[in-house]
Amino acid sequence: MRPTTRMHRRQRGAVLVETAMVVPILIFLCFGIFEVGVAWRSSNELTRSVGSAIVDSGRQTDGRYSDLFAMERITASLAGTETLDWVIVYKTDDTRSEPSVDCLSEAALVAGTNQVRSRPDECVVFGGVFAENATVADFPSPTCAGDVDDDFCPADRDSVLTSGTDRLGLAVQVQHDWLTGFLPGGVTLADHAVIPIITGINEARNAPATP
């Protein structure tokens, strides 16, 4: 009986050791699967909001507040664990759908800030803090004169985007933090969309109400 008892004790000890090794791995996998699922859902939501925003912008390219409408739609889609890096509104064509290297360089300078940078007749880049808090008061001039988006003014885009291959693009980058905090850091989510220009529709009169 004694050998059998000792054997059972050894077996129980082995099971405890194996359990102690396996349980943390299972917990890590469960949290990892959950976090990846949340990030995947956030990525899909970002894609939908970028697509909707660019459609609205394409319909009102000469509307003074088209960029503001786009930023409002983007920020409304963000979850509490996400921080907006930047929003780029840009000119592109059939051969290049993403923002140019120059515009992305401008974006790197304003990521997560209250700043706005631009490239003449090419793009305007809104820092994340600016985009999240922008109002009509930030765009006082109907012609963009002296405003933050003067170099790529929505009111002038019908004259800037004149080629048959010209497109209006919208690119967004977001920092997604892990929801549980179990995993370190987070993940960068980014998306962009382009649309042909629909000219001659001016919806500046439909500006959001001033707070």
SULPE-V102907 format. One line per field, one symbol per residue. psi: psi as a letter, one per 20 degrees, with the letter a starting at -180 (. if undefined). Layout:
psi->???
This chain:
psi->hghgghggghghghggggghhhghggggggggggghgghgghghhggghgggghgghhilhjphkhhggghhgghhiqrijqppgrppprpaahiohrqrhghhhhhhhjpjakrprrppkgqpopqggghhjqrhhimhphjjoirhkhhmphiihhhgmhqiiqqpqpqqpqooqpgijhqqbbqppqrqqqqqporjookhikqqpp.
